[in-house]
Amino acid sequence: MKIDHVHFYVEDAKVWRDWFVHHLGFQAVASRISSFHTCTEMVNSGAVNFLLSSPLLPTSPVAEFLRQYPPGVADVAFALEDVEGAIALAQKYDATILQPIQEHQVGTAFLKCGKIAAWGGLTHTLIEKHCGEMAESLWQSEEICDNFPSASPISPSSSITAIDHIVLNVAVGELDRAVAWYENILDFQPQQTFKIKTDRSALHSQVMVSRNGSVQLPINEPATRNSQIQEFLDVNRGSGIQHIALRTTNLVNAIAKFRASGLSLLSVPQSYYSQLKQRPGLPLSPLELEAIAQQEILVDWQEYTPLEGGNIAPLLLQIFTQPIFEQPTFFFEFIERRYQAQGFGEGNFRALFEAIESEQIKRGTLQ
């Protein structure tokens, strides 16, 4: 399994195409996958494919979505080896099948896909590809498997290379059900568990990972009424994708470029870096830490692990944008993993939680 693409429903697809190009260095992909009722644009960076759809008519499925939810992620599409088996499992566990399996052959490419309902307004398109060269005519069809992308251009110079993880927020009391749903239907496995609590609010989180390890899906639920997860659920009018983490190989340089483009990021107090220096085993030189502090990047590391060439601490560098839409729902994370760093660091998780609490206080939604 891998993430094939993520589909955003927005009010103006062309405006958001330009936003991704200008702020994050994505490439706009020339295509003709819009229908008479919906405009769809595609942007790409490395292995990351985003579809952006907006309504042209009130009858568009995007218009229907936006009447119920604010702009955000409507669909996360997974590429699987056996779509028929996945749909059969979904039916066995009473998941809602929104689109039965369709088969298409375009040129030498053979495609199967279906779609299931997940949590809130979120859906999952399931795609099985047996590909030769994708024919150009695939882009000229109006709607094949809900406008899923085919072969994508790779931009080797782009800062963003892959999707690291996608975070789902669910209502209080639904975490265990969501975990079981992803276990039973898509064969995800539970990994790390977090219970983050401050003096003001709290959340519970369960990290789910696909069997092959290539897809990470943390699921959060609120643990207090004023939790930032509850604020998301209230504003989003239900469960949904809170953020997507985009991986880069040089986070300091990438964030410097993003800041220069005008991207708004969450602030980190400089006292955070003074505290980091007191923590034993900091695997950064003073010069590196200074550059990281200048860009307000969070730092976390694990215990030293014997690796070839000496003892090196696996290191996580993370930073988060402000919500990108008008309402405080969806945001992006940027992440760099060094020295085989796996999973998620609790220190960074807590620092993110506290940074979002600060934004809640500014909005007046957290007393």
Disulfide bonds with the S-S distance in Angstrom:
Cys113-Cys145 1.51
